[in-house]
Amino acid sequence: QVQLVESGGGLVQAGGSLRLSCAASGRTFSNYRMGWFRQAPGKEREFVAAISLSGSSTYYADSVKGRFTISRDNARNTVYLQMNSLKPEDTAVYYCAADAPPYYSSSYLRGYDYWGQGTQVLVSS
C-alpha cells in the first residue's frame, strides 16, 4: 500500500503561481511512476502530468505544457507540481497518483493504483 497526501492548494489570481506537493508513505516511493490529475466541477478527472521513476522523463497534457512542471525527490518521497501562469480554467481539485507495473499510458487514469485525497486550486480572474 502507498498513502499519498497532497498539499499546497489555495486561491490565487490569474497569472499567479502555486506549488503542489504530494508526500508518499508506505512502500518504496522510487518504485512508482507518479502522476497528477485534476477534476473541475461537473467534469471528468483528467490527466495533468506524469514523471518516471527516476524523474528523467516527464509527460504533460497539452493544456498545461510550458506552464506546469512536475518533479520528484525520491529521498523525500515527494512529488511536486509547479504551476505558473495560472488561468481560471485551471481551477479544480488536484490529485496525485502512484502507478505500479505494469505500466500503461502515463495519461491513463485507470492505470494508476493509489490516489491521494486531493487539494483544491482556485484561480480567480
C-alpha positions in Angstrom: 0.0 0.0 0.0 1.0 3.6 -0.7 -0.5 6.5 1.1 -0.5 9.9 -0.7 -1.2 13.3 0.9 -1.4 16.4 -1.3 -0.8 19.9 -0.1 -0.2 23.4 -1.4 -3.6 24.2 -3.0 -5.3 27.5 -2.4 -6.7 30.7 -4.0 -4.6 32.6 -6.5 -5.2 35.3 -9.1 -4.9 34.6 -12.7 -1.2 34.8 -13.8 0.0 33.7 -10.4 1.8 30.5 -9.3 1.3 27.7 -6.9 3.4 24.7 -6.0 1.6 21.5 -5.1 3.3 18.7 -3.1 2.4 15.1 -2.7 4.0 13.2 0.2 4.1 9.4 -0.1 4.5 6.8 2.6 4.3 3.0 2.7 6.2 1.2 0.0 9.3 2.3 -1.8 8.5 5.6 -3.5 11.1 5.3 -6.2 9.3 2.1 -7.5 6.3 4.1 -8.7 5.7 6.3 -11.6 3.8 9.4 -10.3 1.1 11.5 -11.9 -1.0 14.5 -11.3 -4.7 14.6 -12.3 -7.4 17.2 -11.8 -11.1 17.4 -11.7 -13.2 20.5 -12.2 -16.8 20.8 -11.1 -19.1 18.8 -13.4 -16.2 17.4 -15.4 -14.3 14.1 -15.5 -10.9 13.7 -13.9 -8.2 14.5 -16.4 -4.5 13.9 -16.8 -2.2 16.8 -16.0 1.4 15.5 -15.8 3.4 12.4 -15.0 7.0 11.6 -14.2 9.1 8.4 -14.5 10.6 6.5 -11.6 14.0 8.4 -11.7 12.5 11.7 -12.8 14.3 11.6 -16.1 11.1 11.6 -18.2 8.1 13.8 -17.8 4.8 14.0 -19.7 2.2 16.8 -19.8 -1.2 17.5 -21.0 -1.3 20.0 -23.9 -3.3 22.4 -21.8 -0.5 22.8 -19.2 2.6 22.3 -21.3 5.0 25.2 -20.8 3.3 26.4 -17.7 3.4 23.4 -15.3 6.5 21.4 -14.2 6.4 18.1 -12.5 9.4 16.9 -10.4 10.1 14.4 -7.7 12.5 14.0 -4.8 12.9 10.3 -4.1 15.0 11.0 -1.0 12.0 12.9 0.4 9.3 10.6 -1.0 7.6 13.6 -2.6 6.4 14.7 -6.0 5.8 18.3 -6.9 3.7 20.2 -9.4 4.9 23.8 -10.0 2.1 25.7 -11.7 2.9 29.0 -13.3 0.8 31.4 -15.4 -2.4 30.0 -13.8 -5.7 30.5 -15.6 -9.2 30.4 -14.3 -9.7 27.2 -16.3 -7.0 25.5 -14.1 -9.5 25.7 -11.2 -10.0 22.1 -10.0 -9.2 19.6 -7.3 -5.8 18.3 -8.0 -4.9 14.7 -7.2 -1.6 12.9 -7.2 -1.5 9.2 -8.0 1.1 6.4 -7.9 1.5 3.8 -10.7 3.0 0.4 -10.2 3.9 -2.0 -13.0 2.5 -3.0 -15.5 2.6 0.5 -16.9 0.1 1.8 -19.4 0.0 5.2 -21.0 1.0 7.8 -18.4 -2.3 9.6 -19.0 -4.4 6.6 -18.5 -6.3 7.3 -15.3 -7.3 3.7 -14.5 -3.7 2.6 -14.8 -2.8 4.3 -11.5 -3.0 2.2 -8.4 -3.1 4.7 -5.5 -4.6 8.1 -5.1 -4.4 11.0 -2.7 -7.5 12.8 -1.3 -6.9 15.9 -3.5 -6.1 19.6 -2.9 -8.3 22.4 -4.2 -6.9 25.0 -6.5 -9.0 28.1 -7.2 -7.8 30.6 -9.8 -9.7 33.9 -9.9 -9.9 36.1 -12.9 
